[in-house]
Amino acid sequence: MLELDEIHVYYGNIAAVKGLSLTVYPGEIVTLIGSNGAGKSTTLRAISGLLPVRRGTMTFLGRQLNGVPDHEVVRRGIAHSPEGRRIFPRMTVDENLDMGAFLRKDKEAISEDREMILELFPRLRERLDQKAGTMSGGEQQMLAVGRAMMARPQLLLLDEPSMGLAPVLVDVIFETIARIREQGTTVLLVEQNALAALDVADRAYVLESGSLKLHGPADELAEDQEIVKAYLGG
Ligand code: ATP
C-alpha cells in the first residue's frame, strides 16, 4: 500500500531521515519506534506532504507520492493525526470533527463515520458542543484521532496518540487503534510507548538517528530481550 524507498528528509541542512525504506501492506498496523529525535515524526510529515523528500521515492497505492501537496495526500486516502493534539481550540468538538471531512461530499457516509467515531469515543459524544481547547489533554488526543478518521482514510498516520495520557486512557487509545484496523483502515503508528505499540502492531521498524536499525514482526521484537533493552527502554 505504502512504500518508502531510501527516503532522505532534511530540515535546512540537517538530515533528519537518512535513507529510510519501509513497506506497509493493506490492513496492517505498522509501528515506527525509536528514541527521541530518531526521525519518526519527520517520516510521517514527509508522507503527508508537510515536508519535502530530498532523495528517494514514496509510493502510495501504486502512485508516486513525492511532491504531492498535503491536501492532495488527504484526497488520495492518507490522514495524519499529528503529535501534540493539533485540534482547533476555539471550535467545538463537533466542528472539529466536521473539519476532518472537509474534502468529502458524501453526506450520508460522513454521518455514518461520525456515528462510528462517537461510538469509538463516547467521551466525545458527551462533549460535542464543548470548545475543543477546554477539553482535557486526553480528550483532545481522542478528538485529534477522531478528526483524522473523519477523512475516511485508507491509511491513518498516528503520531504519539498516547502521549501524556493517564494509563487508563492509554489503554483506551490502543484498543481504539485495534478497532480502527478491524474497520478496514491501515495504520502507521509512531510511539514512544514501544511495548504497547508492539502489542497492537503486526510489524515494527526501529529507527535510530534517522536510519533503520531493524524491523520485523512486532511479537518477535517484543520477545527479544536484547532488543527490548537496547531500543525499547525495557
Ligand atoms: P520524538 O519521539 O522526540 O518526537 P522523533 O523520532 O519523532 O522524536 P523527529 O521529530 O522526527 O523525531 O526529529 C528528527 C530530528 O529532526 C531531530 O534531530 C529533531 O531535532 C530534528 N527536527 C525536528 N523538527 C525540526 C524542525 N522543525 N527544524 C529543525 N529540526 C527539526
py3Dmol code that shows the C-alpha trace and the ligand (Angstrom):
import py3Dmol

protein = """\
ATOM      1  CA  MET A   1       0.000   0.000   0.000  1.00  0.00           C
ATOM      2  CA  LEU A   2       2.728   2.430   1.087  1.00  0.00           C
ATOM      3  CA  GLU A   3       6.332   2.046   0.095  1.00  0.00           C
ATOM      4  CA  LEU A   4       9.214   4.285   1.117  1.00  0.00           C
ATOM      5  CA  ASP A   5      12.401   3.613  -0.804  1.00  0.00           C
ATOM      6  CA  GLU A   6      15.557   5.126   0.678  1.00  0.00           C
ATOM      7  CA  ILE A   7      13.994   8.464   1.547  1.00  0.00           C
ATOM      8  CA  HIS A   8      16.018  11.380   2.878  1.00  0.00           C
ATOM      9  CA  VAL A   9      14.311  14.279   4.648  1.00  0.00           C
ATOM     10  CA  TYR A  10      16.036  17.467   5.783  1.00  0.00           C
ATOM     11  CA  TYR A  11      15.379  20.480   7.969  1.00  0.00           C
ATOM     12  CA  GLY A  12      17.570  23.046   6.237  1.00  0.00           C
ATOM     13  CA  ASN A  13      20.973  21.385   6.006  1.00  0.00           C
ATOM     14  CA  ILE A  14      20.306  18.849   8.703  1.00  0.00           C
ATOM     15  CA  ALA A  15      19.285  15.365   7.656  1.00  0.00           C
ATOM     16  CA  ALA A  16      16.563  14.044   9.968  1.00  0.00           C
ATOM     17  CA  VAL A  17      15.753  10.915   7.929  1.00  0.00           C
ATOM     18  CA  LYS A  18      18.597   9.206   6.068  1.00  0.00           C
ATOM     19  CA  GLY A  19      17.784   6.564   3.522  1.00  0.00           C
ATOM     20  CA  LEU A  20      14.765   5.023   5.206  1.00  0.00           C
ATOM     21  CA  SER A  21      12.919   2.227   3.438  1.00  0.00           C
ATOM     22  CA  LEU A  22       9.709   0.695   4.688  1.00  0.00           C
ATOM     23  CA  THR A  23       6.587  -1.009   3.433  1.00  0.00           C
ATOM     24  CA  VAL A  24       3.036  -1.020   4.768  1.00  0.00           C
ATOM     25  CA  TYR A  25       0.635  -3.647   3.433  1.00  0.00           C
ATOM     26  CA  PRO A  26      -3.144  -3.155   3.366  1.00  0.00           C
ATOM     27  CA  GLY A  27      -4.853  -3.990   6.639  1.00  0.00           C
ATOM     28  CA  GLU A  28      -1.717  -3.867   8.751  1.00  0.00           C
ATOM     29  CA  ILE A  29      -0.819  -1.935  11.860  1.00  0.00           C
ATOM     30  CA  VAL A  30       2.840  -0.994  11.469  1.00  0.00           C
ATOM     31  CA  THR A  31       4.679   0.843  14.200  1.00  0.00           C
ATOM     32  CA  LEU A  32       7.683   3.104  13.945  1.00  0.00           C
ATOM     33  CA  ILE A  33       9.624   3.207  17.191  1.00  0.00           C
ATOM     34  CA  GLY A  34      12.915   4.659  18.375  1.00  0.00           C
ATOM     35  CA  SER A  35      14.286   7.193  20.811  1.00  0.00           C
ATOM     36  CA  ASN A  36      13.680  10.959  20.812  1.00  0.00           C
ATOM     37  CA  GLY A  37      14.842  12.601  17.632  1.00  0.00           C
ATOM     38  CA  ALA A  38      15.140   9.330  15.712  1.00  0.00           C
ATOM     39  CA  GLY A  39      13.092  10.762  12.840  1.00  0.00           C
ATOM     40  CA  LYS A  40       9.718   9.149  13.412  1.00  0.00           C
ATOM     41  CA  SER A  41       7.549  12.266  13.256  1.00  0.00           C
ATOM     42  CA  THR A  42       9.616  13.569  10.351  1.00  0.00           C
ATOM     43  CA  THR A  43       8.834  10.404   8.398  1.00  0.00           C
ATOM     44  CA  LEU A  44       5.089  10.891   8.936  1.00  0.00           C
ATOM     45  CA  ARG A  45       5.363  14.559   7.916  1.00  0.00           C
ATOM     46  CA  ALA A  46       7.108  13.574   4.700  1.00  0.00           C
ATOM     47  CA  ILE A  47       4.431  11.004   3.845  1.00  0.00           C
ATOM     48  CA  SER A  48       1.645  13.507   4.403  1.00  0.00           C
ATOM     49  CA  GLY A  49       3.289  16.157   2.231  1.00  0.00           C
ATOM     50  CA  LEU A  50       4.230  18.559   5.022  1.00  0.00           C
ATOM     51  CA  LEU A  51       7.965  18.171   4.357  1.00  0.00           C
ATOM     52  CA  PRO A  52       9.719  17.548   1.052  1.00  0.00           C
ATOM     53  CA  VAL A  53      11.664  14.367   0.380  1.00  0.00           C
ATOM     54  CA  ARG A  54      15.090  15.284  -0.939  1.00  0.00           C
ATOM     55  CA  ARG A  55      16.077  11.839  -2.220  1.00  0.00           C
ATOM     56  CA  GLY A  56      14.331   8.517  -2.569  1.00  0.00           C
ATOM     57  CA  THR A  57      10.766   7.715  -3.537  1.00  0.00           C
ATOM     58  CA  MET A  58       7.449   7.283  -1.793  1.00  0.00           C
ATOM     59  CA  THR A  59       4.653   5.316  -3.446  1.00  0.00           C
ATOM     60  CA  PHE A  60       1.055   5.003  -2.258  1.00  0.00           C
ATOM     61  CA  LEU A  61      -1.359   2.614  -3.969  1.00  0.00           C
ATOM     62  CA  GLY A  62       0.982   2.406  -6.935  1.00  0.00           C
ATOM     63  CA  ARG A  63       1.302   6.155  -7.461  1.00  0.00           C
ATOM     64  CA  GLN A  64       4.287   8.265  -6.622  1.00  0.00           C
ATOM     65  CA  LEU A  65       3.746  10.445  -3.561  1.00  0.00           C
ATOM     66  CA  ASN A  66       6.845  12.660  -3.768  1.00  0.00           C
ATOM     67  CA  GLY A  67       5.942  16.327  -4.107  1.00  0.00           C
ATOM     68  CA  VAL A  68       2.206  15.777  -3.680  1.00  0.00           C
ATOM     69  CA  PRO A  69       0.781  18.673  -1.585  1.00  0.00           C
ATOM     70  CA  ASP A  70      -0.783  17.854   1.776  1.00  0.00           C
ATOM     71  CA  HIS A  71      -4.431  18.411   0.782  1.00  0.00           C
ATOM     72  CA  GLU A  72      -3.961  16.131  -2.225  1.00  0.00           C
ATOM     73  CA  VAL A  73      -2.399  13.474   0.024  1.00  0.00           C
ATOM     74  CA  VAL A  74      -5.618  13.548   2.091  1.00  0.00           C
ATOM     75  CA  ARG A  75      -7.634  13.212  -1.102  1.00  0.00           C
ATOM     76  CA  ARG A  76      -5.625  10.152  -2.057  1.00  0.00           C
ATOM     77  CA  GLY A  77      -6.566   8.462   1.209  1.00  0.00           C
ATOM     78  CA  ILE A  78      -3.945   9.288   3.833  1.00  0.00           C
ATOM     79  CA  ALA A  79      -4.909  11.151   7.031  1.00  0.00           C
ATOM     80  CA  HIS A  80      -2.431  12.336   9.653  1.00  0.00           C
ATOM     81  CA  SER A  81      -3.161  12.777  13.345  1.00  0.00           C
ATOM     82  CA  PRO A  82      -0.143  14.877  14.313  1.00  0.00           C
ATOM     83  CA  GLU A  83       1.846  14.934  17.518  1.00  0.00           C
ATOM     84  CA  GLY A  84       0.640  17.376  20.155  1.00  0.00           C
ATOM     85  CA  ARG A  85      -3.116  17.358  19.526  1.00  0.00           C
ATOM     86  CA  ARG A  86      -3.379  19.953  16.835  1.00  0.00           C
ATOM     87  CA  ILE A  87      -7.100  20.470  17.182  1.00  0.00           C
ATOM     88  CA  PHE A  88      -8.844  23.790  16.571  1.00  0.00           C
ATOM     89  CA  PRO A  89      -9.177  25.058  20.159  1.00  0.00           C
ATOM     90  CA  ARG A  90     -11.885  27.683  19.594  1.00  0.00           C
ATOM     91  CA  MET A  91     -14.128  25.372  17.617  1.00  0.00           C
ATOM     92  CA  THR A  92     -16.437  22.867  19.256  1.00  0.00           C
ATOM     93  CA  VAL A  93     -15.787  19.158  19.228  1.00  0.00           C
ATOM     94  CA  ASP A  94     -18.498  18.795  16.604  1.00  0.00           C
ATOM     95  CA  GLU A  95     -16.968  21.470  14.357  1.00  0.00           C
ATOM     96  CA  ASN A  96     -13.533  19.875  14.686  1.00  0.00           C
ATOM     97  CA  LEU A  97     -14.955  16.551  13.504  1.00  0.00           C
ATOM     98  CA  ASP A  98     -16.601  18.298  10.550  1.00  0.00           C
ATOM     99  CA  MET A  99     -13.250  19.810   9.606  1.00  0.00           C
ATOM    100  CA  GLY A 100     -11.828  16.311   9.272  1.00  0.00           C
ATOM    101  CA  ALA A 101     -14.321  15.632   6.484  1.00  0.00           C
ATOM    102  CA  PHE A 102     -13.739  18.926   4.657  1.00  0.00           C
ATOM    103  CA  LEU A 103     -12.799  17.275   1.370  1.00  0.00           C
ATOM    104  CA  ARG A 104     -15.755  14.897   1.324  1.00  0.00           C
ATOM    105  CA  LYS A 105     -19.167  15.397  -0.227  1.00  0.00           C
ATOM    106  CA  ASP A 106     -20.748  12.025   0.587  1.00  0.00           C
ATOM    107  CA  LYS A 107     -23.093  13.374   3.290  1.00  0.00           C
ATOM    108  CA  GLU A 108     -24.585  10.031   4.276  1.00  0.00           C
ATOM    109  CA  ALA A 109     -21.259   8.288   4.626  1.00  0.00           C
ATOM    110  CA  ILE A 110     -19.922  11.263   6.578  1.00  0.00           C
ATOM    111  CA  SER A 111     -22.702  10.962   9.129  1.00  0.00           C
ATOM    112  CA  GLU A 112     -22.150   7.188   9.356  1.00  0.00           C
ATOM    113  CA  ASP A 113     -18.456   7.761  10.034  1.00  0.00           C
ATOM    114  CA  ARG A 114     -19.271  10.414  12.597  1.00  0.00           C
ATOM    115  CA  GLU A 115     -21.523   7.927  14.376  1.00  0.00           C
ATOM    116  CA  MET A 116     -18.796   5.246  14.245  1.00  0.00           C
ATOM    117  CA  ILE A 117     -16.253   7.671  15.745  1.00  0.00           C
ATOM    118  CA  LEU A 118     -18.633   8.743  18.511  1.00  0.00           C
ATOM    119  CA  GLU A 119     -19.124   5.064  19.310  1.00  0.00           C
ATOM    120  CA  LEU A 120     -15.371   4.574  19.500  1.00  0.00           C
ATOM    121  CA  PHE A 121     -15.031   7.655  21.732  1.00  0.00           C
ATOM    122  CA  PRO A 122     -18.196   8.080  23.853  1.00  0.00           C
ATOM    123  CA  ARG A 123     -16.442  10.916  25.676  1.00  0.00           C
ATOM    124  CA  LEU A 124     -16.569  12.996  22.509  1.00  0.00           C
ATOM    125  CA  ARG A 125     -20.303  12.430  22.146  1.00  0.00           C
ATOM    126  CA  GLU A 126     -20.877  13.787  25.645  1.00  0.00           C
ATOM    127  CA  ARG A 127     -18.939  16.922  24.730  1.00  0.00           C
ATOM    128  CA  LEU A 128     -19.945  17.710  21.174  1.00  0.00           C
ATOM    129  CA  ASP A 129     -20.754  21.341  21.964  1.00  0.00           C
ATOM    130  CA  GLN A 130     -17.737  21.982  24.153  1.00  0.00           C
ATOM    131  CA  LYS A 131     -14.932  24.187  22.838  1.00  0.00           C
ATOM    132  CA  ALA A 132     -12.126  21.797  21.971  1.00  0.00           C
ATOM    133  CA  GLY A 133      -9.490  23.937  23.701  1.00  0.00           C
ATOM    134  CA  THR A 134     -11.202  23.447  27.060  1.00  0.00           C
ATOM    135  CA  MET A 135     -11.117  19.652  26.845  1.00  0.00           C
ATOM    136  CA  SER A 136      -8.580  17.660  28.854  1.00  0.00           C
ATOM    137  CA  GLY A 137      -5.374  16.535  27.175  1.00  0.00           C
ATOM    138  CA  GLY A 138      -6.651  13.002  26.754  1.00  0.00           C
ATOM    139  CA  GLU A 139      -9.954  14.186  25.310  1.00  0.00           C
ATOM    140  CA  GLN A 140      -8.099  16.412  22.835  1.00  0.00           C
ATOM    141  CA  GLN A 141      -5.986  13.444  21.818  1.00  0.00           C
ATOM    142  CA  MET A 142      -9.142  11.409  21.136  1.00  0.00           C
ATOM    143  CA  LEU A 143     -10.520  14.317  19.140  1.00  0.00           C
ATOM    144  CA  ALA A 144      -7.346  14.520  17.048  1.00  0.00           C
ATOM    145  CA  VAL A 145      -7.640  10.824  16.201  1.00  0.00           C
ATOM    146  CA  GLY A 146     -11.387  11.140  15.565  1.00  0.00           C
ATOM    147  CA  ARG A 147     -10.888  14.107  13.278  1.00  0.00           C
ATOM    148  CA  ALA A 148      -8.291  12.245  11.209  1.00  0.00           C
ATOM    149  CA  MET A 149     -10.724   9.311  10.952  1.00  0.00           C
ATOM    150  CA  MET A 150     -13.406  11.669   9.568  1.00  0.00           C
ATOM    151  CA  ALA A 151     -11.408  11.843   6.350  1.00  0.00           C
ATOM    152  CA  ARG A 152     -12.205   8.122   5.977  1.00  0.00           C
ATOM    153  CA  PRO A 153      -8.578   7.399   5.192  1.00  0.00           C
ATOM    154  CA  GLN A 154      -7.300   4.169   3.755  1.00  0.00           C
ATOM    155  CA  LEU A 155      -4.097   4.807   5.677  1.00  0.00           C
ATOM    156  CA  LEU A 156      -4.109   6.562   9.047  1.00  0.00           C
ATOM    157  CA  LEU A 157      -0.856   8.087  10.313  1.00  0.00           C
ATOM    158  CA  LEU A 158      -0.929   8.365  14.099  1.00  0.00           C
ATOM    159  CA  ASP A 159       1.815  10.349  15.817  1.00  0.00           C
ATOM    160  CA  GLU A 160       2.162   9.587  19.534  1.00  0.00           C
ATOM    161  CA  PRO A 161      -1.546   9.104  20.216  1.00  0.00           C
ATOM    162  CA  SER A 162      -0.836   8.031  23.810  1.00  0.00           C
ATOM    163  CA  MET A 163       1.426  10.965  24.688  1.00  0.00           C
ATOM    164  CA  GLY A 164       0.689  12.482  28.080  1.00  0.00           C
ATOM    165  CA  LEU A 165      -2.326  10.301  28.767  1.00  0.00           C
ATOM    166  CA  ALA A 166      -3.242   8.622  32.038  1.00  0.00           C
ATOM    167  CA  PRO A 167      -2.660   4.846  31.900  1.00  0.00           C
ATOM    168  CA  VAL A 168      -6.373   4.063  31.658  1.00  0.00           C
ATOM    169  CA  LEU A 169      -6.708   6.349  28.616  1.00  0.00           C
ATOM    170  CA  VAL A 170      -3.588   4.860  27.052  1.00  0.00           C
ATOM    171  CA  ASP A 171      -5.399   1.530  27.123  1.00  0.00           C
ATOM    172  CA  VAL A 172      -8.469   3.111  25.515  1.00  0.00           C
ATOM    173  CA  ILE A 173      -6.342   4.601  22.735  1.00  0.00           C
ATOM    174  CA  PHE A 174      -4.612   1.300  21.936  1.00  0.00           C
ATOM    175  CA  GLU A 175      -7.926  -0.589  21.989  1.00  0.00           C
ATOM    176  CA  THR A 176      -9.287   2.027  19.626  1.00  0.00           C
ATOM    177  CA  ILE A 177      -6.363   1.601  17.247  1.00  0.00           C
ATOM    178  CA  ALA A 178      -7.117  -2.120  17.091  1.00  0.00           C
ATOM    179  CA  ARG A 179     -10.781  -1.354  16.346  1.00  0.00           C
ATOM    180  CA  ILE A 180      -9.870   1.190  13.675  1.00  0.00           C
ATOM    181  CA  ARG A 181      -7.927  -1.533  11.892  1.00  0.00           C
ATOM    182  CA  GLU A 182     -10.824  -4.000  12.279  1.00  0.00           C
ATOM    183  CA  GLN A 183     -12.951  -1.473  10.409  1.00  0.00           C
ATOM    184  CA  GLY A 184     -10.604  -1.670   7.450  1.00  0.00           C
ATOM    185  CA  THR A 185      -8.206   1.219   7.980  1.00  0.00           C
ATOM    186  CA  THR A 186      -4.482   0.534   7.705  1.00  0.00           C
ATOM    187  CA  VAL A 187      -2.430   2.222  10.436  1.00  0.00           C
ATOM    188  CA  LEU A 188       1.114   3.559  10.612  1.00  0.00           C
ATOM    189  CA  LEU A 189       1.737   4.325  14.273  1.00  0.00           C
ATOM    190  CA  VAL A 190       4.565   6.359  15.804  1.00  0.00           C
ATOM    191  CA  GLU A 191       5.015   5.725  19.512  1.00  0.00           C
ATOM    192  CA  GLN A 192       7.373   6.355  22.421  1.00  0.00           C
ATOM    193  CA  ASN A 193       5.445   3.727  24.309  1.00  0.00           C
ATOM    194  CA  ALA A 194       7.195   0.985  22.380  1.00  0.00           C
ATOM    195  CA  LEU A 195       5.980  -2.058  24.235  1.00  0.00           C
ATOM    196  CA  ALA A 196       2.332  -1.013  23.971  1.00  0.00           C
ATOM    197  CA  ALA A 197       2.860  -0.234  20.284  1.00  0.00           C
ATOM    198  CA  LEU A 198       4.431  -3.663  19.665  1.00  0.00           C
ATOM    199  CA  ASP A 199       1.496  -5.232  21.440  1.00  0.00           C
ATOM    200  CA  VAL A 200      -1.049  -3.755  18.999  1.00  0.00           C
ATOM    201  CA  ALA A 201       1.097  -3.795  15.827  1.00  0.00           C
ATOM    202  CA  ASP A 202       1.776  -6.560  13.310  1.00  0.00           C
ATOM    203  CA  ARG A 203       5.221  -5.334  12.343  1.00  0.00           C
ATOM    204  CA  ALA A 204       7.671  -2.758  13.608  1.00  0.00           C
ATOM    205  CA  TYR A 205      10.509  -0.636  12.301  1.00  0.00           C
ATOM    206  CA  VAL A 206      13.073   0.630  14.790  1.00  0.00           C
ATOM    207  CA  LEU A 207      14.734   3.927  13.847  1.00  0.00           C
ATOM    208  CA  GLU A 208      17.957   5.325  15.232  1.00  0.00           C
ATOM    209  CA  SER A 209      19.350   8.723  14.212  1.00  0.00           C
ATOM    210  CA  GLY A 210      17.245   8.851  11.075  1.00  0.00           C
ATOM    211  CA  SER A 211      18.141   5.377   9.829  1.00  0.00           C
ATOM    212  CA  LEU A 212      16.530   1.990  10.045  1.00  0.00           C
ATOM    213  CA  LYS A 213      18.079  -0.083  12.805  1.00  0.00           C
ATOM    214  CA  LEU A 214      15.972  -3.195  12.427  1.00  0.00           C
ATOM    215  CA  HIS A 215      12.495  -4.365  11.555  1.00  0.00           C
ATOM    216  CA  GLY A 216      10.406  -7.463  11.953  1.00  0.00           C
ATOM    217  CA  PRO A 217       7.218  -8.959  13.332  1.00  0.00           C
ATOM    218  CA  ALA A 218       6.142  -6.991  16.400  1.00  0.00           C
ATOM    219  CA  ASP A 219       5.797 -10.030  18.665  1.00  0.00           C
ATOM    220  CA  GLU A 220       9.325 -11.228  17.831  1.00  0.00           C
ATOM    221  CA  LEU A 221      10.838  -7.827  18.616  1.00  0.00           C
ATOM    222  CA  ALA A 222       8.895  -7.604  21.877  1.00  0.00           C
ATOM    223  CA  GLU A 223      10.202 -11.016  22.984  1.00  0.00           C
ATOM    224  CA  ASP A 224      13.847 -10.340  22.172  1.00  0.00           C
ATOM    225  CA  GLN A 225      15.337  -9.230  25.488  1.00  0.00           C
ATOM    226  CA  GLU A 226      18.404  -7.649  23.907  1.00  0.00           C
ATOM    227  CA  ILE A 227      16.303  -5.548  21.563  1.00  0.00           C
ATOM    228  CA  VAL A 228      13.967  -4.564  24.355  1.00  0.00           C
ATOM    229  CA  LYS A 229      16.949  -3.459  26.470  1.00  0.00           C
ATOM    230  CA  ALA A 230      18.780  -1.652  23.695  1.00  0.00           C
ATOM    231  CA  TYR A 231      15.972   0.130  21.897  1.00  0.00           C
ATOM    232  CA  LEU A 232      12.734  -0.119  23.750  1.00  0.00           C
ATOM    233  CA  GLY A 233      13.638   1.194  27.172  1.00  0.00           C
ATOM    234  CA  GLY A 234      12.793  -2.155  28.770  1.00  0.00           C
TER     235      GLY A 234
END
"""
ligand_1 = """\
31
ATP
P 10.312 12.319 19.269
O 9.956 10.965 19.727
O 11.210 13.027 20.239
O 9.175 13.143 18.780
P 11.066 11.720 16.520
O 11.681 10.382 16.275
O 9.656 11.904 16.136
O 11.313 12.094 18.036
P 11.630 13.927 14.809
O 10.663 14.851 15.441
O 11.294 13.312 13.527
O 11.999 12.766 15.828
O 13.029 14.676 14.713
C 14.151 14.151 13.991
C 15.281 15.163 14.028
O 14.911 16.336 13.295
C 15.648 15.637 15.415
O 17.037 15.763 15.497
C 14.979 16.992 15.535
O 15.704 17.853 16.378
C 15.011 17.490 14.110
N 13.862 18.372 13.839
C 12.550 18.064 14.005
N 11.754 19.095 13.658
C 12.599 20.083 13.268
C 12.400 21.413 12.786
N 11.177 21.926 12.627
N 13.501 22.132 12.488
C 14.732 21.623 12.633
N 14.989 20.375 13.068
C 13.937 19.614 13.384
"""
view = py3Dmol.view(width=600, height=400)
view.addModel(protein, "pdb")
view.setStyle({"model": 0}, {"cartoon": {"style": "trace"}})
view.addModel(ligand_1, "xyz")
view.setStyle({"model": 1}, {"stick": {}})
view.zoomTo()
view.show()
